[in-house]
Amino acid sequence: GAGVSQSPRYKVAKRGQDVALRCDPISGHVSLFWYQQALGQGPEFLTYFQNEAQLDKSGLPSDRFFAERPEGSVSTLKIQRTQQEDSAVYLCASSATGLTEAFFGQGTRLTVV
Amino acid sequence: GIQVEQSPPDLILQEGANSTLRCNFSDSVNNLQWFHQNPWGQLINLFYIPSGTKQNGRLSATTVATERYSLLYISSSQTTDSGVYFCAVERTGFQKLVFGTGTRLLVSP
């Protein structure tokens, strides 16, 4: 597609519920990144894929967070047993390679109630 | 890790005024990008500028990598320029962007 696409745009989850957030990167982009943006803060890195390989997951805040990109294109960020502190905007970005310009999707706003 | 500081944190301008936003970083980088986050939360790419100077309409940017800073110039500001401006750097050897603290800009008519 023309840009990075994320779905859903908004998600309300009850505490303890599992959620799955989807990212469609720009076609042909090798690198894919997930970021978390809390209210009033800048985005913070969660994890990085090069094709289907997850090369860096140092930013995932707990083992309740899991990301995958099984065929090297679409990626899913899964959060198990959501908690209130997980409420944030989750941003996906892609780039042609790891050292080129990154483009961001519109984000998924997750609210845990 | 690398520290990325932006100044000023907040800026209020009258429409038509010019401004300079600054980004300082604490380590060598091989990628630097400027973004505008609009009121709907979308991060819009302004410049990919690891070094040198670029211009795009009313906006221009300069990065002096050896001195570890970058500047974003906005001329003849418009109300649609309002939002948060982030610089983000990719530290040498690391495949991820680290975002700065942001500058919140409000342009009033």
Chai-1 contact restraints between the chains, C-beta under 6 A:
chainA,res_idxA,chainB,res_idxB,connection_type,confidence,min_distance_angstrom,max_distance_angstrom,comment,restraint_id
A,G42,B,F86,contact,1.0,0.0,6.0,A-B,restraint_1
A,G42,B,F99,contact,1.0,0.0,6.0,A-B,restraint_2
A,G42,B,G102,contact,1.0,0.0,6.0,A-B,restraint_3
A,P43,B,F99,contact,1.0,0.0,6.0,A-B,restraint_4
A,F45,B,K96,contact,1.0,0.0,6.0,A-B,restraint_5
A,Y48,B,Q95,contact,1.0,0.0,6.0,A-B,restraint_6
A,Y48,B,K96,contact,1.0,0.0,6.0,A-B,restraint_7
A,G98,B,Q95,contact,1.0,0.0,6.0,A-B,restraint_8
A,E101,B,Y48,contact,1.0,0.0,6.0,A-B,restraint_9
A,F104,B,L43,contact,1.0,0.0,6.0,A-B,restraint_10
A,Q106,B,Q42,contact,1.0,0.0,6.0,A-B,restraint_11
A,G107,B,G41,contact,1.0,0.0,6.0,A-B,restraint_12
